[in-house]
Amino acid sequence: MGIKIRATLLDCLHRDESRLDPAALSVLTDEGWTALIEMATRHGVAPLLYQRLKTPNLVGCISHEVLDRLRGVYLNTAACNMRLYEELRPLLLALRAAGIPVIVLKGVYLAEQVYRNIALRPMSDIDLLVPASLAREAWRVMKELGEGYRLIYPATEALIPLFGKDFVCQKPGGFTPVEVHWTIRIADEKDCMDDEELWQNARVARIAELDTATLSVEDFLLHLCLHASYQHEFGFGLRALCDIAVFIERFELEIDWSALRARVLHHHWHKGVYLILYLASFRVGAAVPVEVLTALEPADLSVEVIEQAERRLFDASTEMAGMTLNTIGFFKPGRLDDRVRVLWRRLFPSREEMAYMYPIPPGSWVLYGYYLVRVRDLIRRHGAVAWYLLRGDRELAETVRRRAALREWLFKPDAQ
């Protein structure tokens, strides 16, 4: 059932609408439709599924009950996003009034300017980019705006922008979380997109009824690829593939593929970028030029790597997908001393990391007491998964092995 539903969902999402087979849809059982809708909702593509299934040529193949369920998700996405844009507009105006340049990132731009229908692209947060030198000032403006935002991360505001890549805040009352980045990190603190280049290449777009800055076409596409591959290690779900496919379709005549390809190869990002572009092309019909894929294809690519990345995409939002990199690092096959180092780093992170997680200044002696709190929090968060792995749960152990192998391949430098 699962494989069949997966194939049906991919056909429904494919940019080539001829892939939709009315006969295959008409024989789906109630159980099959429920599984399809649940999978689409989990991957954040249920509104796209609704858009495809309500076309006139499918009349009679799909029950009114199924369309009503999907229409409910579609309308709920529209309502949530309308509230999000209502929150975004005064935020952008306040930052502009304070003289703080802002680049709008990811979903907020995609929904309005790429999908061109805010009901089609669910969002869980607002992502903005500000200059690092003005990140602290941006937080001051947001803290004083209206009801005021409350800082979620870092727990200690003195770390802005001295540690990490962003701060996350939220208004009380269930408003949308806002992530304010001062750099776009790829994988670790040493691997970031060039901030100066991002600002130089930025262009103007109409967002929330305001002219505001967003990334250039090539920077935006590259950000989508790096975010899905290196940052989330293919655990972002099918929505990542759809974002890439729709973006390429929207800007097909504007994308400078030669420039993008050169940057990817120069920064040695070709493994992640190739794999996500390949999956977007192969699974949902993204119009990636063949010569680009050929130029970026890693020499050590294997069928197993592709299968691992694809499995990770489809496992998004499941319990297994939620395992942290540290859980993977501790339980993957390897030497005991390597595991001990992983455990030690997680139990006793640096003072800056502790101040990021807990509201204690890095120089305070009180911080040492929070290491006990840290142990308690780790047990609460990961104790169940660790217990099953220690007991020898084969399915979890195999998931760990696959994720560790994918990560090792993704971050392993090319042979010189």
RAUR-V781254 format. One record per residue. N is the residue number from 1. PHI is phi in radians with two decimals (NA if undefined). PSI is psi in whole degrees, -180 to 180 (NA if undefined). D_FIRST is the distance of its C-alpha to the first C-alpha in Angstrom with 2 decimals. Layout:
[[N PHI PSI D_FIRST] [N PHI PSI D_FIRST]]
This chain:
[[1 NA -47 0.00] [2 -1.04 -45 3.83] [3 -1.16 -40 5.66] [4 -1.14 -43 5.25] [5 -1.13 -40 6.10] [6 -1.05 -46 8.54] [7 -1.12 -39 10.04] [8 -1.13 -43 10.56] [9 -1.10 -42 12.21] [10 -1.11 -40 14.33] [11 -1.09 -38 15.47] [12 -1.21 -30 16.50] [13 -1.57 -14 18.41] [14 -1.07 140 20.05] [15 -1.15 -22 23.81] [16 -1.51 103 23.92] [17 -1.16 -16 23.04] [18 -1.22 -12 22.94] [19 -1.23 -18 19.48] [20 -1.23 123 18.24] [21 -1.90 104 17.32] [22 -0.96 -36 18.26] [23 -1.13 -42 17.00] [24 -1.16 -37 13.37] [25 -1.23 -36 13.75] [26 -1.20 -20 15.61] [27 -1.72 2 13.01] [28 -1.16 134 10.46] [29 -1.39 171 10.73] [30 -1.02 -40 12.35] [31 -1.11 -40 9.48] [32 -1.15 -42 7.53] [33 -1.13 -40 10.91] [34 -1.06 -44 11.50] [35 -1.13 -39 8.64] [36 -1.13 -45 9.95] [37 -1.16 -41 13.45] [38 -1.12 -41 13.16] [39 -1.15 -43 11.99] [40 -1.12 -39 14.77] [41 -1.17 -43 17.21] [42 -1.07 -34 16.74] [43 -1.60 2 17.50] [44 1.25 27 20.40] [45 -2.14 12 19.39] [46 -1.05 -40 18.75] [47 -1.07 -38 22.26] [48 -1.14 -39 21.64] [49 -1.07 -43 18.53] [50 -1.07 -44 20.88] [51 -1.01 -41 23.56] [52 -1.28 -38 21.53] [53 -1.42 -15 20.10] [54 -1.59 13 23.54] [55 -1.26 149 25.15] [56 -1.01 -33 27.14] [57 -1.25 -7 25.40] [58 -1.85 7 22.19] [59 -1.05 131 24.19] [60 1.66 -19 22.86] [61 -1.52 -22 19.26] [62 -2.24 134 18.48] [63 -1.26 158 19.81] [64 -1.12 -33 22.61] [65 -1.09 -43 20.83] [66 -1.13 -47 18.06] [67 -1.12 -35 20.87] [68 -1.16 -40 22.99] [69 -1.09 -46 20.54] [70 -1.20 -35 20.26] [71 -1.11 -35 24.00] [72 -1.08 -43 24.67] [73 -1.12 -42 23.10] [74 -1.04 -48 25.07] [75 -1.20 -36 28.29] [76 -1.13 -41 27.93] [77 -1.08 -42 27.60] [78 -1.08 -44 30.68] [79 -1.14 -45 32.63] [80 -1.09 -42 31.89] [81 -1.27 -32 32.83] [82 -1.07 -42 35.95] [83 -1.14 -37 37.12] [84 -1.09 -46 36.40] [85 -1.20 -31 38.58] [86 -1.13 -32 41.23] [87 -1.34 -36 41.41] [88 -1.17 -41 41.45] [89 -1.01 -55 44.42] [90 -1.10 -28 47.08] [91 -1.16 -47 45.84] [92 -1.11 -38 46.39] [93 -1.14 -40 49.73] [94 -1.15 -43 50.90] [95 -1.16 -38 50.11] [96 -1.12 -42 51.81] [97 -1.12 -29 54.85] [98 -1.49 1 55.12] [99 1.33 26 55.18] [100 -1.80 113 51.87] [101 -1.12 144 49.94] [102 -2.38 136 46.19] [103 -1.96 127 43.33] [104 -1.46 131 40.17] [105 -1.98 162 37.00] [106 0.81 -126 33.26] [107 -0.98 -41 31.54] [108 -1.04 -40 34.75] [109 -1.33 -43 35.76] [110 -1.04 -47 32.37] [111 -1.06 -45 31.71] [112 -1.50 -39 35.15] [113 -1.84 -20 36.21] [114 -1.83 -56 33.14] [115 -1.27 -26 30.54] [116 1.05 26 33.65] [117 -2.81 107 31.93] [118 -1.17 -12 31.74] [119 -1.38 -11 28.95] [120 -1.59 -13 26.50] [121 -2.27 95 26.77] [122 -1.04 147 26.30] [123 -2.37 144 28.83] [124 -1.90 -11 29.47] [125 -2.80 174 32.99] [126 -1.94 126 35.92] [127 -1.95 125 36.80] [128 -2.25 155 40.40] [129 -2.13 129 42.58] [130 -2.22 160 46.30] [131 -1.08 143 49.00] [132 -1.00 -36 49.24] [133 -1.18 -17 52.90] [134 -1.99 10 52.04] [135 -1.11 -43 49.00] [136 -1.11 -41 51.23] [137 -1.15 -37 52.86] [138 -1.06 -41 49.51] [139 -1.14 -40 48.65] [140 -1.06 -44 52.09] [141 -1.08 -45 51.54] [142 -1.20 -36 48.17] [143 -1.12 -32 49.56] [144 -1.67 0 52.35] [145 -1.44 119 50.33] [146 0.94 -125 50.28] [147 -1.21 -15 48.72] [148 1.49 139 48.21] [149 -1.53 149 45.25] [150 -1.93 135 44.71] [151 -1.30 130 43.95] [152 -1.75 -54 40.74] [153 -2.39 140 40.98] [154 -1.23 156 43.31] [155 -1.20 -24 44.73] [156 -1.97 109 48.17] [157 -1.16 -17 49.10] [158 -1.11 -18 51.80] [159 -1.35 -13 49.14] [160 -1.34 125 48.47] [161 -1.77 35 48.42] [162 -1.39 -17 49.65] [163 -2.50 138 46.38] [164 1.55 -162 42.80] [165 -2.23 -11 41.66] [166 -2.84 170 41.37] [167 -2.15 148 42.01] [168 -2.06 130 39.60] [169 -2.47 168 41.06] [170 -2.77 141 40.24] [171 -1.31 148 42.26] [172 -1.18 151 42.26] [173 1.75 22 40.47] [174 1.40 20 36.89] [175 -1.25 168 37.74] [176 -1.23 133 35.69] [177 -1.09 146 36.29] [178 -2.09 126 38.33] [179 -1.84 117 38.23] [180 -1.85 109 41.50] [181 -1.60 149 41.44] [182 -2.05 -3 44.61] [183 -2.72 157 42.90] [184 -1.87 99 39.50] [185 -1.44 142 38.59] [186 -1.58 -58 36.18] [187 -2.37 -46 35.63] [188 -2.41 179 38.83] [189 -1.14 -14 42.21] [190 -1.67 -9 43.62] [191 -2.10 96 41.04] [192 -2.31 157 41.25] [193 -1.20 151 41.46] [194 -1.22 109 45.14] [195 -1.05 -44 46.11] [196 -1.08 -41 49.26] [197 -1.15 -39 47.47] [198 -1.06 -45 44.85] [199 -1.23 -37 47.67] [200 -1.15 -37 49.67] [201 -1.52 -9 46.82] [202 -1.00 148 45.67] [203 -2.26 171 45.79] [204 -1.69 140 46.08] [205 -2.45 160 43.35] [206 -1.61 110 43.34] [207 -2.26 131 41.36] [208 0.90 40 41.81] [209 1.13 23 44.73] [210 -2.27 146 46.48] [211 -1.40 117 47.26] [212 -2.42 169 45.92] [213 -1.51 147 45.15] [214 -2.47 172 41.84] [215 -1.19 157 41.05] [216 -1.10 164 41.86] [217 -0.99 -47 39.13] [218 -1.18 -41 38.93] [219 -1.12 -40 39.15] [220 -1.16 -46 36.40] [221 -1.10 -42 33.97] [222 -1.11 -41 34.98] [223 -1.07 -43 34.51] [224 -1.03 -43 30.93] [225 -1.18 -46 30.21] [226 -1.20 -38 32.10] [227 -1.11 -43 30.66] [228 -1.33 -33 27.03] [229 -1.60 -67 27.83] [230 -1.31 -43 30.81] [231 -1.30 -44 30.97] [232 -1.81 -1 27.35] [233 0.85 49 26.33] [234 1.17 17 23.22] [235 -1.71 22 22.00] [236 -1.68 -4 22.61] [237 1.48 -180 19.17] [238 -1.19 -22 18.41] [239 -1.03 -33 21.45] [240 -1.09 -42 23.67] [241 -1.15 -41 22.51] [242 -1.16 -40 22.99] [243 -1.01 -46 26.38] [244 -1.14 -45 27.51] [245 -1.13 -45 26.44] [246 -1.21 -38 28.07] [247 -1.08 -46 31.11] [248 -1.11 -41 31.72] [249 -1.08 -40 31.42] [250 -1.21 -38 33.90] [251 -2.05 28 36.42] [252 -0.95 -37 35.88] [253 -1.49 -9 39.60] [254 -1.84 -22 40.83] [255 -1.18 127 38.99] [256 -1.59 89 41.38] [257 -1.14 -32 38.98] [258 -1.13 -43 41.94] [259 -1.16 -43 43.02] [260 -1.10 -45 39.55] [261 -1.06 -42 39.05] [262 -1.11 -42 42.51] [263 -1.15 -42 41.90] [264 -1.08 -45 38.62] [265 -1.19 -38 40.34] [266 -1.10 -39 43.44] [267 -1.62 3 41.64] [268 1.06 41 39.37] [269 -1.78 13 36.18] [270 -1.18 -29 34.78] [271 -1.10 -54 32.02] [272 -1.16 -44 30.19] [273 -1.15 -44 31.08] [274 -1.03 -48 30.11] [275 -1.15 -41 26.67] [276 -1.26 -36 25.75] [277 -1.20 -37 27.32] [278 -1.09 -47 25.56] [279 -1.16 -38 22.09] [280 -1.13 -38 23.20] [281 -1.25 -48 24.48] [282 -1.26 -37 21.71] [283 -1.66 -37 18.73] [284 -2.19 11 20.36] [285 1.37 27 23.48] [286 -1.05 136 26.21] [287 -1.48 65 29.51] [288 -1.49 125 30.68] [289 -1.00 138 33.58] [290 -1.04 -38 32.99] [291 -1.16 -28 36.33] [292 -1.23 -47 35.34] [293 -1.07 -41 32.27] [294 -1.09 -42 34.49] [295 -1.20 -32 37.21] [296 -1.61 -12 34.99] [297 -1.06 122 32.86] [298 -1.20 147 33.67] [299 -1.16 -30 35.27] [300 -1.76 21 33.19] [301 -1.16 140 29.76] [302 -2.35 163 27.26] [303 -1.06 -38 23.74] [304 -1.10 -41 23.00] [305 -1.09 -45 24.36] [306 -1.07 -44 22.22] [307 -1.12 -39 19.02] [308 -1.14 -43 20.29] [309 -1.14 -42 21.09] [310 -1.17 -40 17.78] [311 -1.09 -40 15.96] [312 -1.12 -40 18.56] [313 -1.04 -46 17.97] [314 -1.31 -21 14.29] [315 -1.50 2 15.34] [316 -0.98 142 18.01] [317 1.26 6 18.95] [318 -1.62 170 17.27] [319 -1.08 -40 19.72] [320 -1.15 -34 19.66] [321 -1.19 -21 20.48] [322 -1.39 -3 23.46] [323 -1.11 134 25.31] [324 -1.36 165 28.64] [325 -1.09 -32 30.26] [326 -1.24 -36 32.80] [327 -1.09 -44 30.33] [328 -1.07 -46 28.95] [329 -1.11 -34 32.57] [330 -1.35 -39 33.65] [331 -1.69 -6 30.95] [332 -1.19 153 30.39] [333 -1.03 137 32.20] [334 2.90 -171 35.82] [335 -1.30 150 39.37] [336 -1.10 -40 40.34] [337 -1.15 -31 42.80] [338 -1.13 -41 40.14] [339 -1.16 -40 38.10] [340 -1.09 -40 41.27] [341 -1.11 -42 42.02] [342 -1.06 -47 38.63] [343 -1.09 -43 39.15] [344 -1.11 -43 42.74] [345 -1.11 -35 41.90] [346 -1.39 -36 39.38] [347 -1.29 -35 41.69] [348 -2.27 68 44.75] [349 -1.19 173 43.95] [350 -1.12 163 46.87] [351 -1.07 -36 49.05] [352 -1.16 -42 47.72] [353 -1.10 -41 44.11] [354 -1.11 -42 45.19] [355 -1.19 -25 47.07] [356 -1.22 -37 43.98] [357 -1.56 -29 41.98] [358 -2.25 145 44.84] [359 -1.34 62 47.79] [360 -2.31 128 50.46] [361 -1.02 145 52.61] [362 -1.00 -29 52.19] [363 -1.56 -1 55.85] [364 -1.42 140 55.85] [365 -1.22 -22 56.41] [366 -1.08 -25 54.25] [367 -0.98 -34 51.25] [368 -1.07 -34 51.52] [369 -1.15 -24 50.75] [370 -1.31 -12 47.44] [371 -1.13 -31 46.24] [372 -1.18 -39 45.88] [373 -1.10 -39 43.85] [374 -1.05 -45 41.72] [375 -1.08 -45 41.01] [376 -1.04 -45 40.09] [377 -1.13 -38 37.71] [378 -1.13 -40 35.97] [379 -1.14 -44 35.48] [380 -1.10 -41 34.05] [381 -1.39 -40 31.69] [382 -2.15 4 30.51] [383 -1.05 -42 31.72] [384 -1.14 -46 28.47] [385 -1.11 -43 26.64] [386 -1.08 -39 29.83] [387 -1.11 -45 30.11] [388 -1.13 -38 26.67] [389 -1.19 -40 27.47] [390 -1.13 -31 30.90] [391 -1.41 -6 29.54] [392 1.58 31 27.49] [393 -1.07 116 23.89] [394 -1.18 -39 22.24] [395 -1.16 -45 19.16] [396 -1.12 -41 21.55] [397 -1.08 -39 24.04] [398 -1.20 -36 21.71] [399 -1.10 -43 20.84] [400 -1.04 -46 24.61] [401 -1.06 -45 25.30] [402 -1.14 -45 22.97] [403 -1.15 -38 24.31] [404 -1.13 -41 27.83] [405 -1.15 -42 27.55] [406 -1.12 -44 26.32] [407 -1.13 -42 29.10] [408 -1.08 -44 31.68] [409 -1.13 -44 30.95] [410 -1.10 -40 30.94] [411 -1.77 0 34.27] [412 -1.30 125 35.98] [413 -1.09 150 38.97] [414 -1.16 149 39.34] [415 -1.11 136 41.76] [416 -1.38 NA 45.23]]
